[in-house]
């Protein structure tokens, strides 16, 4: 059995940021476990720029952003094992993993940080009619083919879903010579960042059809076309709106799912909306000493936010290992109405600093007011010119406010149009 103070599951941007922060907080014995053959996670295939604007104040590509943290991991001599699959994390913080070099590993940790990231929702979850023709894949798979492997998935493309990966691949496929016929979005709004809609669709005259979905896929050996249709308020196809578009490729950008199999197997409580763990302000789960951060906790729109959140988890794990946690007294957070979820779901009122509450809305708003209340009493009101489901929002609860709260209370966030 191996022994470490801290084991981090995942060597992407979340895992690296958490490990680096824990080292800076005084933890020397740290191990990162990564199933891929290199650190960096999904960033390695994201060769477009736009990363780092919030955190570094400059535009970086995905590999450049990842490389800055890989350098820090090596500089701080943080140990990591690549090509290593974590099989199980137990409640007593024992981690079981396997790789070709070491075989089966049993690792005892004082604290564990879960940073496994997320995966794309596949075609099987969509129930689209049609055969299993080639040419149907997720946008992330197409991104790997083009940016890592050097293959073109197709020449005439339809994209279903307007998530950020789909928008970016609409531009990428166009730049590589393909014709992107359109992007279809089931909802009446895009789930991607506004800047990506402008830079990836508008700048290349690629049409975005809202309240539209794919209802049939033609082709036996290879996709030859898709039938799209408008949908009503119940997301059901509207008869008479069908239209067939010739294409040889259908890319799916229909949502991301946190990789929480390890979390579930450990018996950690999950939020039914985020599909991630229920955590406190230091991202500690309901299992003492086990933390979660990044896209395995809730799907972020910017990697900069992943980094910042993971640093919080790294600091929280260090505090726990060093015995600085104390006896917490929690209040809970709750999204009301259009606010779909809030992270963290609980806050220790004995916390020493301010607490940021991150949340997403379920529909678009213009000139809305975000209101934060505690046990019905208004704490904060803030005007927002625009709120959209694809862009994460946050409010800060000052430490002076926390000191005036009593355990068992509830912070609610609402949006008033």
Secondary structure, DSSP 4 states (H G I P E B T S, - for coil): -EEEEEEEE--SHHHHHHHHHHHHTT---EEEE-SSSSTTGGGGG--SEEETTTTTSS-EEHHHHHHHHHHHHHHTT-EEESS-EEEEE-TT-EEEEEETTTEEEEEEEEEEEE---EEE--GGGT--EE---BTEEEHHHHHHIIIII-----SEEEEE--SHHHHHHHHHHHHTT-EEEEEE-SSSS-SS-HHHIIIIIGGGT--EESSEEEEEEE-SSB--EEEEEEB-TTSPBPTT--EEEE-SEEEE---EEE--HHHHHTT--B-TTT-SB---TT-B-SSTTEEE-GGGTS--S-HHHHHHHHHHHHHHHHHHHTT------EEEEEE-TTEEEEESSEEETT-SS-EEEEEEESS-EEEEEEEEEETTEEEEEEEEEEE-TTS-EEEEE-HHHHHT--TT-EEEEEEE-
